[in-house]
Amino acid sequence: MQIPFLDLKRQYVQIQKDMDREVHSVLEDQVFVGGTKLSQFESLFANAHHQNHGIGVANATDALFIVLKAMGISEGDEVIVPAHGWLSAAEMVKLVGAKVVFVDVELDTFGIDPTLLKSKINGKTKAVIAIHLYGQICRIEEISQICAELNINLIEDCAQAHFSLFNGKYAGQWSKASIFSFYPSKILGAYGDGGAILTHDSDFAIQCRMLANHGGIAKNDHQISGMNSRLDSLQAAVLIAKMNFVYDWIHSRNKIADYYSENLEGVGDLKTPKRIEASKPNFHIYTIQTRRRDELKEHLERTGISTEIHYPSATPLTKAFNQNYLPKDFPVSFKLQNHLLSLPIYPELTIEELAYIVEQIKVFYK
Ligand SMILES: *Cc1c(COP(=O)(O)O)cnc(C)c1O
């Protein structure tokens, strides 16, 4: 059996009729930037997350840049980001000219360890970027309390956490601004790059929208100096078509996660993802931990099962960010980079494929 890590073609054949109709309507309209498809998707996505404002942008990395700019963050400021996770947050903090301050994560949620957070905060700290990794929610309640107490901006990176819930609130509802990615492999993926910013704050929403559209809302309206970062109509149409299916897909993903957890916990030295109380994660990535990660990956590769590592290096230990950091500065992140292995988790995986994956993992530990 050959099981790819992801196979988007299996998804497309299921939705082809709906998708082709939506995409075709953009071709008929010949409105490719802005227009009703974009505003339709922005409201659809914001409403679905119980947020007042949604701004479509070119990708989630841009979304982070725009949000940091809209908060007025620049040289001389510090922004705290988790040491483990995708590096966009750290990159964009650097790009606005601020200093990146890394904080270690905790094992249970893969997100910022709130007990370490206060020690990283000083008079220059302007924001904290919390990442909800793999679809799990980080300790957002504690983190948002600390930020509120010390009057620091909180940004949620929800690129992997569409519709995940904590204590009845969606990822993204805990902060002034949250960002989402529609990179093709994400829970809700476009046919190219795409991203969004969600916020409750009307003035902040206008600021972001202006920054993303050459500093204005209308044509030839340049109130501030901005940039060009837009979600185009074709991508908006793709996302509109997918919104009708995304809840079913999430349900299937979570069932696959349950299946893995039930069958793999306690096999060899494997650890499966924890679910902390009050958290309803939607699994974008399903990642297990083992001391024999590289050997297990090789074994699965040999038996036709593709896996990935998210991520092979903690951000402060990458060449791009390493300023004499040592593994002992971020012990949990360092452990995760060496122990994590992501298994295939897409809604179209068959029960036979899942059983085969579990069987091969058990064979490895026999
Ligand atoms: C994918 C991802 C991003 C970046 O998204 P793009 O749309 O590709 O820019 C940011 N943060 C996290 C956690 C991600 O997984």
Ligand as a Chemical Component Dictionary entry (heavy atoms), coordinates in Angstrom:
data_LIG
# 
_chem_comp.id                   LIG 
_chem_comp.type                 NON-POLYMER 
_chem_comp.pdbx_formal_charge   0 
_chem_comp.three_letter_code    LIG 
# 
loop_
_chem_comp_atom.comp_id 
_chem_comp_atom.atom_id 
_chem_comp_atom.alt_atom_id 
_chem_comp_atom.type_symbol 
_chem_comp_atom.charge 
_chem_comp_atom.model_Cartn_x 
_chem_comp_atom.model_Cartn_y 
_chem_comp_atom.model_Cartn_z 
_chem_comp_atom.pdbx_ordinal 
LIG C1 C1 C 0 0.934  27.954 7.474  1  
LIG C2 C2 C 0 1.263  28.771 8.667  2  
LIG C3 C3 C 0 1.551  30.141 8.598  3  
LIG C4 C4 C 0 1.779  30.864 7.306  4  
LIG O1 O1 O 0 0.746  30.789 6.448  5  
LIG P1 P1 P 0 0.935  31.290 4.941  6  
LIG O2 O2 O 0 -0.470 31.526 4.512  7  
LIG O3 O3 O 0 1.612  30.199 4.198  8  
LIG O4 O4 O 0 1.735  32.550 4.982  9  
LIG C5 C5 C 0 1.718  30.851 9.767  10 
LIG N1 N1 N 0 1.662  30.243 10.960 11 
LIG C6 C6 C 0 1.413  28.927 11.080 12 
LIG C7 C7 C 0 1.330  28.318 12.431 13 
LIG C8 C8 C 0 1.235  28.146 9.939  14 
LIG O5 O5 O 0 1.007  26.836 10.058 15 
# 
loop_
_chem_comp_bond.comp_id 
_chem_comp_bond.atom_id_1 
_chem_comp_bond.atom_id_2 
_chem_comp_bond.value_order 
_chem_comp_bond.pdbx_ordinal 
LIG C1 C2 SING 1  
LIG C2 C3 SING 2  
LIG C2 C8 DOUB 3  
LIG C3 C4 SING 4  
LIG C3 C5 DOUB 5  
LIG C4 O1 SING 6  
LIG O1 P1 SING 7  
LIG P1 O2 DOUB 8  
LIG P1 O3 SING 9  
LIG P1 O4 SING 10 
LIG C5 N1 SING 11 
LIG N1 C6 DOUB 12 
LIG C6 C7 SING 13 
LIG C6 C8 SING 14 
LIG C8 O5 SING 15 
# 
